[in-house]
């Protein structure tokens, strides 16, 4: 095994009951490089990282770290060998400080076995200064922005001596400014001799940050390329096996009558704090209205009120002229409202149900799927087989449990159900979260086709490129309010990013296409909304 390699994996194979996740995968990661792993959903990239970190035992193959072959491999072994993992969903305790979160489970102690709080704070301060992380050890997690939370996760693995850092979709919930700051930190870590492995679906970021890229397809390595000598188009073709439209063609919108009208909408959350305050919003037939904002600024609550999942405290919601304020989700759905929820497992699926059963949820009480209170299994199965084929769901088994699908295929399952049936209003919250580049192309094309057929679409997304590509109008939420509105083609990513953190666009004016940008302070925490 080569001494210049931090990681070498040979012939890694991992089988699950319904899928071969890794099929004799070889992976080489050199010391001191940024190595990206990209691929479609189900390609095996997350599985190979779980194997490396010791979370998933392989069925075959071997792993070497720093030129030494490992005989056994659990997370504790990985940590001892200098491997750290920053998960996509942060694992922090909101009510503890930065320093307390960092040392949790590996606390420095006095000789009398009590926590040495001063030593913990000092070590966090040193790591923060060394890598430009700008963290205060005494800050409470609940008062931090999402970008700062991610820095805490990075300090956690550095505190435990990580020389190899694995990051899973590290920019998924960050603003453009936070992404740039993260890349500065990761480059500093690389320059200090750390090895970075990151999983992402954002090809622009791969080309900007990575030194080398491993592309996976169908559980195998499709190729390893240098970021300096490849393009987004080449990477996409390697991932999918065909040419992919990276930016869908979009005709000029022809808006019709208002379908969704939100007037003076307010709602309260924990401790009776306002999570929405005086929202006015309109979506007409034949247009896409995008809602941008840092996670936790009221987007989730807005969707919940519109779809009947949360009660409004004031204001009104109407769909096609009929008031839906505080109606049940079934009543809202029966008016032609479809909903792609942001949390696919909590709100979008019943994981113990089959694909066929999940594909009729919300319509299961109607013909042809039900008659006189009895379900029609033949009609449900035929419906499922059609949607599975149209949306390329894998594995193509109507009788398989939704819980056995990859995260991306779970998302495609929801999209297939909600796109079907011709809704008058589609509320799409993070519609491409966790799906692969080929599926993103399909979802974007389908959204625009629905728009052109007269549907009204409310799009909420953390992906600014998605918002800017698809939206005819864009509203920005901050602190539970809409603080800015832009015409779809009249705003840049930088302007949107500034508005998302409550700042003003430009110096003393609202910039081209902007209306009502307001100033503000730090990002509210998720669930707190306007104060």
N, C-alpha and C positions, 0 to 999 in steps of 0.2 A: 504494500500500500504506500502511496506517495506521501512524503512528509509535507508537501505543499498543499495537501488537501485537508480542510477542516472536517469535511464529511465525505464518506464514500459509502454508497449503498449498492449492493449487488444482488440482482435476481429477486428483489422484494416482491412477494406474491401475497395477496390478501383476498380471501374469498368470503362472501357473505351468502346467506341462503339463496338469494335471488340475483346475485350479481358478482362478477369478478372485478373488484375495485382496483387492484393493482396486479398487473400481469408481467412478472419478471422485469421490474423497473430497476434501471441503473441510474444513479444520481451522483454527480461529483460537484462539490462546492469547495472552491479554493479559499485558503486563508486570506482574510482581509478583503473579500469582494462582496458586492451587493448582487445577490443572485435571485432572480424572479422566477416564479413558477406560475404558468398560465395554462388555461385549458377550459373546455366547456364543463358544465355541470355533469357530474358523474364521470369525469375524466380521470379522477383518482388523485388529484393534487392535495386535497385536504387529508385524505387517508395516508398518503406517503409522509406527510408532516406529522400526523398522529403517531405513525410508526416510529419516526425519528425521535419524537419526544417521549416515547414509551407509553403513550395512552392506549395504543392498539398493538397487540402482538402480531407479527407477521406469521403466515403459514409456511413461508419458505424465504430463503435469502439471508444475507448477513449485513451487518452495519459496522463500519469502522469510524472512529472519531480520533483525529490527530494521529492517524496511522496505526491505531491499535484496534484490533477486532474485539467487539463486545460479545461476551458469552450470554449475559442476561441483560434485559433492558426494560426498566420501569421508569416512571417520571423521576423518582428519587435518584436513579442511576444517571439519567440525562442531566439533571441539575448538578450532580456531583462532577460530571464531565464537562460542565460549562455551557450547557444548552438551556436557553430560556425561551419561553413562548408568551407572546402578547396576543391574547385571544380577541376575536372580533367584538365580542360582548364583554365589556370590562368587568372585572371581579373585584370591586371595591366596596367598602362599607361606608355609606354616606355620612354616618354620624361620627366617624373617627377622623383624625387629622391625616395629613399627607404622610408624616413620619410614622404614625401608628399603622397605617395601611402598608407602608413599605416593609416594615420589619415584622409584620404579623406572621407568626409561625416560625420566625427565626430571630427572636428578640434578643438584643444585648441585655445582659443582666448584671446586677451587682453580685458581690460574693454571697449576699444573703438571698439570692434567687429572686430579687425584685427587678422589674423593668428599669433599665438605665435609660430614662427618657432623654437625658442630655446627650448621651452617646448616640442614640437613634437620630435625634435632630441634627447633630453635627455630621453624621455620616451622610444623611440625605442632603444636607447643605453642600457638602464636598462634592458629591456626585452631580448635583444640580449645577454647580459652578463649573465643574470639569467639562461638562458636555453642553453647556449653554441651555439648560432646561428651564431656568427661571421659575423655580418652585419655592414657595415658602413652606418649610416643614410644619408650621403651626396652622396652616389653613385647613379648614374643614372641607372634606370632599364635596359635600352638598353645596358649597359656595363656588365651586370651580366650573369653568366651561368644559365642554366635551374635549376640546383640544388639550387642556391642562390635565384632565383625567388620564388621557392617553400617555402623557409624559410621566405621570405617577406610575402607570403600568410598566413603562420602560425602566424607571428607576428601580422598581421592584425586582426585575430580573437582573439588573446590573448589581444591585445590593447582594444578590445571591451568587455573584461571581460569573455571570454569563459572558462567555466569549463568542457564542453563536446565538444570535437573536432571530427567532422566528416570529414574523408578524402576519396575521391573517386579516386581509382586507383592511389595512391600517387607515385608509383615508375615507372610509364609507360614510362617516357622519361629520366630516370636517369642512369648514369653509375654505375657499381658495387660499386665503391668507394663512390659515392654520396648516394647510397642506404644504405650502412653501416653507413654513417654520419647521414642520416635521422633517422635510427633506434636508434642511440644513443640519438638523440634529443627527439624522441617519448618516449623512456624509461625514460629520465629525466623528461619529462612532467608527465608521469604516477607516477613516484616516488614523484613528487611534489603535487600529489593529483588530477591531471587532469584525466578525463575519455576519452579514445580514442576509436572511432568506425571507422573501415576502411573497405572499399569495395575493393576487389582485386580478380584476377583470378590466382595469383601466389601462389600455395600451399606451396612451400618451404618457402616463406615469412610469410605466415599465421602461419606455425608451429614454425618459429623462433621468431616471435614477439608477437603473440596473447596469451592471457591467456585462453579465451574461444572463441568458434566458433559457430555461427548460420549458418546452411546450409539450403538454400531455394531451392525448386523445384516446378515448376508449380504454383507459387503464394502462396505456403504454406511453413511452417517451416517443413523441413524433419527431423531435429534433432538439438540438442545443445550438443556439446562435449567439453571436455578439450583438449587443444593443447598438453598437456603433455602425454595424453593417447591414441592419435589417430595417424594415418599415412596418407600419401598422397593418398595411394590406397583406404583407407576407405572413406576419404573425397570425392574423385572422384566418388566412387560408390554411395555415398549418393546424390551427385549432379545430376548424370546422370541416376541412377537407374540400372546400369549395370557395369561390370568391364571395365576399360578404360586402353588402352595402353598409359602410360605416356611418353614413349620414343619409337618411331617407329623403327622397324628393318630396317637397311639400308645396302644394298649390295654395294660392291665396284663399283665405277663408271667405265664405259668403254667409255671415251670420243672419239668423232669422229672428224669431220672437224669443223673448226671455223664457227659459225653462226653469232655471234655479234662481230664486230671488231670496237673498238673506238681508234682513233689515234690522239694524240695532241689536244684533245678537250678542247676548252675554251668557256666561255660564261660570259656575264656581266649582272649585276642586277641594283639595285638602285644606283643612283649617279655614274653610270659607273664603279662601283667596280667589280672586277672579282669574280664571284661566282664559276666558274670552271677555272682551270688553268693547261693546259697540261696533260689532263687525257689520259692514255693509258690503255685499258682494253679489254680482250678477253673472250668470253664465247663460248665453243664448244658444239656441240650436245652431249646429254647424260651426262651433268654435271650441277651441281648447283654451281654458284659463288655467295657467299654472300658478301654484302657490309655493314660493321659496321661503326658506327660513332655517336657522339653526335648530336642530332638534330640541324640543321642549319649549317652544315659543307659542304654542296654541294650535299648531296644525292638527295634531291628533285629536284634540278636543273639538275642533271645528268639524272634522269628518264625523266624529261620533254624534254630534248634535244633528247634523244633516241626515245621517242614516238611522236615527232613532235609538242609538246606543247610549246617549247621555241626555239628560234633561237640560233645557235652556232655562235660565233664570229671568231672562227678559228678551224682547225682540221676537222676530218671526222668521219662519222658513216656509217658502211655498215652492211647489213643483208643478209646472204646467198650470199655474193659476189656482191650485188647490193647496190649502194650508196643511203642512205636515208637522208643524211644531209640536214636539213632545208626543208624536204618535209612535207606535211600536215599530220595530224593524220590519215585521211582516207587512204592516200597513204601508210603510214607506216603499217597500219592495214591490208591493202589488200595484203601485202607481208607476212602475217602470224604472225604478232606480236600481242600478247594479252597483256593487261595492267590492273593490279589491282592497282588503284591509292590509295595514302595514305589518301586522304580526300574523303571519300565515298559520302558525300552529295554534295560537290562542283564539283567533277570531275567524280564520278562513277555512279550517278543516277540522274534521273529527278523525284523529289519527288512527283510531281502531276500526273505522269504517273502510269499506273497499273504495277503490277508485270510482266504480260505478255509482255507489251510494253518495259519495261526496259530490259527484258531478250533477246530481239533481237536488242538492240541498237548497232550500229556499223555493223550490218549485215542486218538491216531492208531493205536495198536497193537491196538485193540479193534474188534470188530464194532459197527456195520456199516461202519466206516471202513477196516477192513483185514481181509483174509482170506488165510490161508496166506502171510503176508508181503508181500502185494500191496495197495496202496492202492486204494480205490474212489473214483475222481474224481467220479462222479455223486453218490454219497452225501455226499461232503465238500462239494460245491458246493451241494446242496440244503440241507444243514445250515447252511452259511454264509448262504444267501439268507434263511432263516428268522430267524437271529439278527440279521442286518443290518437287516431290517425291524423286528423287535421293539425293537431298541435304537437305531434311527435313526442308524446309522453313515453318515458322509458322507466322500467320495462312495460311493455304493452299488454298488461294483464288487468282486465277490468275487475277481476276478483282479488287482486293483490291489495294489501292494506296500504293506505296512504302514508302511514307511519314508516313504511319501509322504503319510501322514495327518498332520493337526495333532496336537499333543500331547494335546489333550483327546479327540480321536477315537481315538487310540491307547489311552488309558485306557478309553474305552467299549468298545473291542474286547476288552480283557482282562476287564472286568466281564461282558460278554456271555458269554464262554467259561466263566468261573468260576461264574457264577450257574446256568448250565445243568447239568442232570444230577442235581439234588437231592443235594448234599453233606450229610453228617451234621455236618461241622464246616467252617465257613468262616473262614479266617484272613485278615482284610481289613486290609491295611496301607496307609493313606492312600488309601482307595477313591475319593475324589472330588478328589484332587489334580489341579489343572489342568483340571477339567471345568466346564462352564458351569452356570448356575443351573437351567436346565430339566433337565439331566442329573443334577444333584445331587438334585433332587426325585425323579427316577426311581430313582436308586440308593438313597436313603433309604427310599422306599416299598418297594422290592424287598427290602432287608435286613430290614425289619420283617415283611414277608410271609413270608420264609424262616424267621424266628424263630417266627412264629405257626404255621407248618407243622411245627415241631419241630426245626429245625436249631439247632445251637449256634454262636454267632458270637463270635469274638474280634476286637475292633475296635481298631486302633491308629491314632491320628490326631493331627496337630498342630493340628487345628481344635477348640478347646475347645467351641464351640457344637455341633459335630457329636457330640463325645463326650457332652455333657450332654443333647442331644436324643434320642439313640438308646440310650444305655446303661441297663441295669437295675442294674448295679453298675459301679463305677469303681475301678481300681487305678492308683496313681501310682508311676512309677519314677524313681529318682534314684540315680546312682552304681552302677548294675547291680543294685539291690535294689528290691523293692516296699516303699515307705516309708509308704504310706497306702492305705486302702480306704474307699470311701464308697458308700452307697446312692444310686442314680441320681438321685432327686429331692430328696436331702437335702444338697446342696452347691452353693455358688455359684462363679462364675468366679474371684472373688478368692481364695477358699480353695484352689481347685485350683492357681491360679498360685503361691501361697505354697508349697504342698507340692511343686510341680514344681521349685522352686529350693532344696529341702532345708530350708525353714523350717518353723516350727511354726504351726499354725492357732490363732488367738486368743491371748489372754494367759494362759498357764498351763493351758489345757485344749485338748482336741482338737476342739472345735467340734461342731455337730450332725452326726450321721451319720458321723463320722470315726473311724478306728481306726488307731492306731500311727503318727501323723505324727512324723517325727524331724527333728532339726535337722541342718544341713550347711553347707558352705562354698560356694565358687564352683562354677559349672556345670562338670562334667567335659567335656573335649573329646570329640568324636565318636571312638569307637574305643578310648577309654582305660578307660571304665567305672569300676568301683570300684577304689579304690587301697588 
